[in-house]
């Protein structure tokens, strides 16, 4: 059975999954090594819901495309959260790396 690529899918599921993973990563940062209970629980809840949404989306598209798409969006969102919320520096090298991730997502989707 041939599955469809991303354009025919509900992109909202993929975007939401990526955001849940990125916010789960932010909670991971704030959990202080899983020593703060509320943040620690949030990590697992957000990751589980994100994985469930990704699994639903994967039912309707190629695994490689969906997986890399979500992973790339998660990386971009995590980078933005690290700069805006955590206060990490956005160096030129990091911005170029994020742009390369975006390019990779676009190329994979069109392949």
N, C-alpha and C positions, 0 to 999 in steps of 0.2 A: 504494500500500500504506500503510495507516494503522499507525503504530507505537504502542506502549503508553506510558503515562506511568510515572513512577517507582515507584508502589506494586507493580507486577508485576515489577520488575527486581531484580536482585541488588544491593542497596544496598552490600554489602560491597565490591564492585568500585569503586564511586564513592567511598566513604569512603577506601579504600586509595589510590586515585589522588590524592585531595585531600591526604592525609597525605604521600605521596611528593613531591608538588609543594611542600608547605610545608617539608618537611625539605630538599628541594633548594634552596629559598630560604635556609634557614639556612646550608647549606653555601656558598651564594653569598656570604652575609655574611662567613663565616669565610675565604673564599678570598682575601680582600684584593685584589679586582680581578682574580681568576683568576691570581694569582701564586703561590699555594700549590698544588702539584700534586695532592695527595690530595683536598683540598676541591674543586678545579676539576674533577677527574674525577668526583667524587661528584655534582656539579651535573648534569652531562650524563647520567650513569647514572640518577639518580633521576627526572629530567624525562622521559627516554625510556621508562622503565618506567611512570611515571604516565600518559604519553600513550597507551601501548599499552593499559593497563587502561581508560582512558577511551574509547578507540576500540572496544574490545570491548563496553563498556556502551552506547555510542551505537548499536550495531547493533540493540539491543532497545528503544530509546525515542527520543523526539523530540530532535533535536540541541539545540535551544534550551534545553530543560529540563535535559538532562544537562550541557551546557556551563556554564550558569549555576549549577547545583547544585554541580558540582565546584569552579568558580571561587569561589563563596561559601564553601564549606567550607574551601577552601585559604586564603582570606583570614582566616577566623576562626582556623584553626590557626596560620597565620603570626603573627597578632597575639598569640596565647597564647604561642607560642615566643619571640617578641620580648620579651615581659614576663618569662617564667619563665627562659629560658636567657640571653638577651642582657642583661637587666636594664633594658629600656626602660620608661618610665613608662606606666601605664594611666590616663590622665586620664578625667574624666567624659565629655568629648566623644568620645573614642575608644571608650569602652564603648557610648555611645549609637549611634555609627556601626556598631559590630559588631551591636548589636541590630537595627538597621535592615536589615542584610544578612540576618540570620536571618529577619526578617519577609518580606523580598523572596523568599527561597528558598521559604518556606512558601506565599506567594501564587502564585508561579510554578508550583509543583508542583500546586496546586489548580485552576489556570486551564485 
